Amino acid sequence: MVNEIYEEKNDKLDELTGVLKREYVIEYMSKLIGSNKKFALMIMDLDNFKYINDGYGHLFGDHVLAQFGEALKELMEDHGIIGRYGGDEFIGIWEDCEDYDDVWQNLHTALGTPNMLADKKLIEMGITVTIGCSRFPKDATDMDGIFELADKALYRGKMKGRNCFIIYLPEKHASINLKTERDKIVSSMYLHSKVFNALTKSKKIKNGVKETINFLGNYFMIDHLCLTDDDGLYCEYFHPLCKKRDFKLYKKEEIGGLINTSLNMFCLNSTAQDVGDKKVVKDMLENGIYSVIYCEVAVYGKFFGYIRADVAENPRGRVWQNLDMDVLLNFAHVLAIELYYQHMDLADLDD
């Protein structure tokens, strides 16, 4: 059995997590490639692990990694091997598995198991994982190629909102260019400038608002992005792959108590998380809304409404990133100033 390799402590195992060290996974993978044996490579990344270390300390971070390593070994069972690639990143090899439907079914079944992370505290914290997967020899026939394509699938999963697994498909992912840290900084600057320029380039603000809504919805791959007040949802953007079109209106009296007054924003990665007695959040879940962001459009004491983002196609929710929230807040702030000085309301934007 494959899992017998973990039974006794030896120098092949990572001391913290109990899974294989990186070099031994690479060695094992090289033997499979040399024998032309089909397998699926999975690169697994704990979502926002930096914030776990920063917020709870490195000792708790180590505890999370150890728990995650145990969960991954259980997930793989006798299907293949699991190793630590470095930091909060793990790699798994699922043997005799190359067909897309087989890979999808195996991952869906394994990750769909309730409480994959056995520690209740980790579950309550909403710690999630993003997985990128490629297949040998279907997608690539050498080590570098199979890693590059799994990395592209992982990158797509992160852009989609994390907390998901993506299997590489050339028609969808071949054109992805993996970004460096410098690219990410430039991207952030570009997005902020894009929002500001669109909203201030002409006196017809509604044209800029619609352009910005459509651009950000598409860029961040948000299922539903709109402006909302107590009277309706305006300038709605729907992602082409989102089947849901009937997003329920929630009024200020329902949302207001959830807003973080320091940030003027409410953000929830998963409406399935325990948020106490919050009827509106439970109602969102019942209405097929799995993650949300509400950014206040308000300035100088005048409240206009909210910029609202919804996830409806992924029941696991979305792990909102700082960039997502930062750009949407910037949008809300610039929009509020424009509306204030042009004596307009949100309804004026949907004429």
C-alpha positions as CSV (number, residue, x, y, z in Angstrom):
1,M,0.0,0.0,0.0
2,V,1.2,3.5,-0.8
3,N,0.4,4.9,2.6
4,E,2.8,2.5,4.3
5,I,5.5,5.0,3.5
6,Y,4.1,7.2,6.2
7,E,3.9,4.6,8.9
8,E,7.4,4.9,10.4
9,K,9.5,8.0,11.0
10,N,12.4,8.4,8.6
11,D,14.4,11.0,6.9
12,K,12.0,11.1,3.9
13,L,9.2,12.7,6.0
14,D,8.7,16.4,6.9
15,E,9.0,16.6,10.7
16,L,6.2,19.2,11.1
17,T,3.5,17.8,8.8
18,G,4.4,14.1,8.6
19,V,4.1,14.1,4.8
20,L,7.0,13.5,2.4
21,K,9.7,16.0,1.9
22,R,9.7,17.8,-1.5
23,E,12.8,16.0,-2.9
24,Y,11.3,12.5,-2.4
25,V,8.0,13.5,-4.1
26,I,10.0,14.8,-7.1
27,E,12.0,11.6,-7.1
28,Y,8.9,9.5,-7.1
29,M,7.3,11.6,-9.8
30,S,10.4,11.3,-11.9
31,K,10.2,7.5,-11.7
32,L,6.6,7.6,-12.8
33,I,7.5,9.8,-15.8
34,G,10.4,7.5,-16.7
35,S,8.0,4.5,-16.6
36,N,5.4,6.4,-18.6
37,K,2.8,5.7,-15.9
38,K,-0.2,8.1,-15.9
39,F,-0.9,10.3,-12.9
40,A,-2.4,13.6,-11.8
41,L,-0.3,16.2,-10.1
42,M,-1.9,18.5,-7.6
43,I,-0.4,21.6,-6.2
44,M,-2.3,22.6,-3.0
45,D,-2.1,26.0,-1.4
46,L,-3.6,27.0,2.0
47,D,-5.5,30.2,1.4
48,N,-4.2,33.4,3.0
49,F,-1.8,31.5,5.3
50,K,0.2,34.6,5.9
51,Y,-2.7,36.1,7.8
52,I,-3.0,33.0,10.0
53,N,0.6,33.5,11.1
54,D,0.2,37.2,11.5
55,G,-3.0,37.0,13.4
56,Y,-2.5,33.9,15.6
57,G,1.2,33.4,15.7
58,H,3.6,31.0,14.1
59,L,3.0,28.3,16.6
60,F,-0.6,28.2,15.7
61,G,0.4,28.4,12.0
62,D,2.5,25.2,12.6
63,H,-0.5,23.6,14.2
64,V,-2.6,24.4,11.1
65,L,0.1,22.9,8.8
66,A,0.3,19.7,10.8
67,Q,-3.5,19.3,10.8
68,F,-3.6,19.9,7.1
69,G,-0.8,17.4,6.4
70,E,-2.8,14.7,8.3
71,A,-6.0,15.7,6.4
72,L,-4.2,15.4,3.1
73,K,-2.8,12.0,3.9
74,E,-6.4,10.8,4.7
75,L,-7.7,12.4,1.5
76,M,-5.2,10.6,-0.7
77,E,-5.7,7.3,1.2
78,D,-4.1,4.6,-1.1
79,H,-4.4,6.6,-4.3
80,G,-0.9,8.1,-4.3
81,I,1.5,10.2,-2.2
82,I,1.5,13.6,-0.6
83,G,4.4,15.9,0.2
84,R,5.2,19.4,1.4
85,Y,6.5,21.6,-1.4
86,G,7.4,24.4,0.8
87,G,5.8,26.8,3.3
88,D,2.0,26.4,3.1
89,E,2.2,24.6,-0.3
90,F,1.7,20.8,-0.7
91,I,2.0,18.5,-3.7
92,G,0.1,15.3,-4.3
93,I,0.4,12.6,-6.9
94,W,-2.8,10.7,-7.8
95,E,-1.7,7.6,-9.6
96,D,-3.5,5.8,-12.5
97,C,-5.6,8.9,-12.9
98,E,-5.5,10.9,-16.1
99,D,-9.0,11.2,-17.5
100,Y,-10.7,14.6,-16.7
101,D,-13.9,13.0,-15.3
102,D,-11.9,10.6,-13.1
103,V,-9.8,13.4,-11.7
104,W,-12.8,15.6,-11.1
105,Q,-14.8,12.9,-9.4
106,N,-11.9,11.9,-7.1
107,L,-11.2,15.4,-6.0
108,H,-14.9,16.3,-5.7
109,T,-15.6,13.3,-3.5
110,A,-12.5,13.8,-1.4
111,L,-12.9,17.5,-0.9
112,G,-16.7,17.2,-0.4
113,T,-16.2,15.2,2.7
114,P,-17.5,17.2,5.7
115,N,-14.9,18.6,8.0
116,M,-11.9,17.6,5.9
117,L,-9.9,19.5,8.5
118,A,-10.6,17.5,11.7
119,D,-9.9,20.4,14.1
120,K,-13.2,22.2,14.8
121,K,-11.4,25.5,15.4
122,L,-9.9,25.4,11.9
123,I,-13.3,24.8,10.4
124,E,-14.8,27.7,12.3
125,M,-12.0,30.0,11.1
126,G,-12.9,29.1,7.6
127,I,-9.4,27.9,6.5
128,T,-9.6,26.7,3.0
129,V,-7.4,25.3,0.2
130,T,-6.9,26.0,-3.5
131,I,-5.8,23.2,-5.8
132,G,-4.3,23.3,-9.3
133,C,-4.1,20.0,-11.2
134,S,-2.4,18.8,-14.3
135,R,-2.2,15.3,-15.8
136,F,0.7,13.2,-17.2
137,P,1.1,12.4,-20.0
138,K,-2.2,14.0,-21.3
139,D,-1.2,17.6,-20.5
140,A,2.6,17.5,-20.6
141,T,5.3,14.8,-20.9
142,D,8.1,16.2,-18.8
143,M,8.6,17.4,-15.2
144,D,8.8,21.1,-16.0
145,G,5.8,21.0,-18.2
146,I,3.5,19.2,-15.8
147,F,4.5,21.6,-13.0
148,E,4.0,24.7,-15.1
149,L,0.5,23.6,-16.1
150,A,-0.5,22.7,-12.5
151,D,0.8,26.2,-11.5
152,K,-1.4,27.8,-14.2
153,A,-4.5,25.9,-12.9
154,L,-3.6,27.0,-9.3
155,Y,-3.3,30.6,-10.5
156,R,-6.7,30.4,-12.2
157,G,-8.2,29.0,-8.9
158,K,-6.7,31.9,-7.0
159,M,-8.1,34.5,-9.5
160,K,-11.5,32.8,-9.3
161,G,-11.6,33.4,-5.6
162,R,-9.7,30.5,-4.0
163,N,-11.3,27.7,-2.0
164,C,-11.7,25.6,-5.2
165,F,-9.9,23.0,-7.4
166,I,-9.1,23.6,-11.0
167,I,-8.0,20.9,-13.5
168,Y,-5.8,22.3,-16.4
169,L,-7.6,22.5,-19.7
170,P,-5.7,24.0,-22.6
171,E,-8.7,25.7,-24.1
172,K,-9.2,27.6,-20.8
173,H,-5.8,28.0,-19.2
174,A,-3.1,27.8,-21.9
175,S,-3.0,31.6,-22.3
176,I,-2.4,32.3,-18.6
177,N,0.8,34.2,-17.8
178,L,2.0,33.6,-14.3
179,K,2.5,36.9,-12.5
180,T,5.6,37.9,-10.5
181,E,5.3,40.0,-7.3
182,R,6.2,43.1,-9.4
183,D,3.4,42.3,-11.8
184,K,1.0,42.1,-8.9
185,I,2.0,45.6,-7.7
186,V,1.6,47.0,-11.2
187,S,-1.8,45.3,-11.5
188,S,-3.0,47.0,-8.3
189,M,-1.9,50.4,-9.5
190,Y,-3.6,49.8,-12.8
191,L,-6.9,48.8,-11.2
192,H,-7.0,51.8,-9.0
193,S,-6.2,54.1,-11.9
194,K,-8.8,52.3,-14.1
195,V,-11.5,53.0,-11.6
196,F,-10.6,56.6,-11.0
197,N,-10.2,57.4,-14.7
198,A,-13.5,55.7,-15.7
199,L,-15.5,57.6,-13.1
200,T,-14.0,61.0,-13.7
201,K,-13.3,61.2,-17.4
202,S,-16.7,62.8,-18.3
203,K,-19.6,64.5,-16.7
204,K,-21.8,61.6,-17.7
205,I,-21.0,59.6,-14.6
206,K,-23.4,56.7,-15.4
207,N,-21.3,55.7,-18.4
208,G,-18.2,55.5,-16.3
209,V,-20.1,53.5,-13.6
210,K,-21.4,50.9,-16.0
211,E,-17.9,50.6,-17.6
212,T,-16.3,50.1,-14.1
213,I,-18.9,47.6,-12.9
214,N,-18.5,45.5,-16.1
215,F,-14.7,45.7,-16.0
216,L,-14.3,44.8,-12.3
217,G,-16.9,42.1,-12.5
218,N,-15.1,40.5,-15.4
219,Y,-11.6,41.1,-14.0
220,F,-12.3,39.6,-10.6
221,M,-14.6,36.9,-12.0
222,I,-17.4,37.9,-9.7
223,D,-20.8,36.2,-10.3
224,H,-22.8,39.3,-9.6
225,L,-21.7,42.9,-9.1
226,C,-24.0,45.8,-8.7
227,L,-25.0,49.0,-6.9
228,T,-27.9,48.7,-4.4
229,D,-30.0,50.9,-2.2
230,D,-33.4,50.4,-0.4
231,D,-35.2,50.7,-3.7
232,G,-33.4,48.3,-6.0
233,L,-30.3,46.8,-7.7
234,Y,-28.7,49.0,-10.4
235,C,-26.1,48.6,-13.1
236,E,-26.0,44.9,-12.6
237,Y,-23.2,42.7,-14.0
238,F,-23.6,39.0,-14.3
239,H,-20.7,36.7,-15.1
240,P,-21.4,34.8,-18.3
241,L,-21.0,31.4,-16.4
242,C,-23.4,32.4,-13.6
243,K,-26.8,30.9,-14.1
244,K,-28.5,32.7,-11.2
245,R,-30.1,36.0,-12.2
246,D,-32.6,36.7,-9.3
247,F,-30.5,38.2,-6.6
248,K,-32.6,39.3,-3.6
249,L,-32.6,42.9,-2.5
250,Y,-31.4,43.5,1.1
251,K,-32.1,46.9,2.6
252,K,-29.9,49.1,4.7
253,E,-31.7,48.1,8.0
254,E,-30.7,44.5,7.3
255,I,-27.1,45.2,6.1
256,G,-26.2,48.2,8.3
257,G,-25.5,46.3,11.5
258,L,-23.0,44.1,9.7
259,I,-20.9,47.0,8.3
260,N,-17.4,47.4,9.8
261,T,-17.6,51.1,10.6
262,S,-13.8,51.5,10.5
263,L,-13.7,50.2,6.9
264,N,-17.2,51.1,5.8
265,M,-17.5,47.5,4.5
266,F,-19.0,44.1,5.2
267,C,-17.2,41.1,3.8
268,L,-18.0,37.4,4.3
269,N,-16.0,34.5,2.6
270,S,-18.8,32.0,3.3
271,T,-22.4,32.5,4.3
272,A,-22.2,29.0,5.7
273,Q,-19.8,30.1,8.4
274,D,-21.1,30.5,12.0
275,V,-21.7,34.2,12.3
276,G,-24.0,34.1,15.3
277,D,-27.7,35.1,15.1
278,K,-27.5,37.0,11.8
279,K,-30.8,36.3,10.1
280,V,-29.8,38.2,6.9
281,V,-26.7,36.0,6.4
282,K,-28.7,32.9,6.9
283,D,-31.3,34.2,4.4
284,M,-28.5,34.8,1.9
285,L,-27.4,31.2,2.2
286,E,-31.0,30.0,1.7
287,N,-31.2,32.2,-1.4
288,G,-28.1,30.7,-3.0
289,I,-25.6,33.5,-2.1
290,Y,-22.4,32.0,-0.7
291,S,-20.1,34.9,-0.3
292,V,-20.7,38.7,-0.2
293,I,-19.1,42.1,0.0
294,Y,-20.9,45.3,0.7
295,C,-19.0,48.6,0.4
296,E,-20.7,51.8,1.6
297,V,-21.2,54.5,-1.0
298,A,-21.2,57.4,1.4
299,V,-19.4,60.7,1.9
300,Y,-19.9,63.9,4.1
301,G,-22.6,62.2,6.0
302,K,-24.7,61.4,2.9
303,F,-25.4,57.7,2.3
304,F,-26.2,56.6,-1.2
305,G,-26.2,52.8,-1.0
306,Y,-23.7,50.0,-1.5
307,I,-21.4,48.4,-4.0
308,R,-22.4,44.8,-3.7
309,A,-20.5,41.6,-4.9
310,D,-22.1,38.1,-4.7
311,V,-20.8,34.6,-5.3
312,A,-23.5,32.2,-6.3
313,E,-21.9,29.5,-8.4
314,N,-19.5,28.1,-5.8
315,P,-21.2,26.7,-2.6
316,R,-17.8,26.6,-0.9
317,G,-17.7,30.4,-1.1
318,R,-14.9,32.7,-2.1
319,V,-11.9,33.8,-0.1
320,W,-11.9,37.6,-0.8
321,Q,-8.4,39.1,-1.2
322,N,-7.1,42.4,0.0
323,L,-6.9,43.6,-3.7
324,D,-10.6,42.7,-4.3
325,M,-11.7,44.6,-1.2
326,D,-9.3,47.5,-1.7
327,V,-10.4,48.2,-5.3
328,L,-14.1,47.9,-4.6
329,L,-13.7,50.3,-1.6
330,N,-11.8,52.7,-3.9
331,F,-14.7,52.4,-6.3
332,A,-17.2,53.2,-3.6
333,H,-15.3,56.2,-2.3
334,V,-14.8,57.8,-5.7
335,L,-18.3,57.1,-6.8
336,A,-19.7,58.7,-3.6
337,I,-17.8,61.9,-4.2
338,E,-19.0,62.1,-7.8
339,L,-22.6,61.5,-6.8
340,Y,-22.4,64.1,-4.1
341,Y,-21.2,66.9,-6.3
342,Q,-23.4,66.0,-9.2
343,H,-26.5,65.8,-7.0
344,M,-27.4,62.3,-8.1
345,D,-28.6,59.1,-6.6
346,L,-28.0,55.5,-7.6
347,A,-31.3,55.3,-9.4
348,D,-30.1,58.0,-11.8
349,L,-27.4,55.7,-13.0
350,D,-29.8,53.0,-14.3
351,D,-31.8,55.2,-16.7
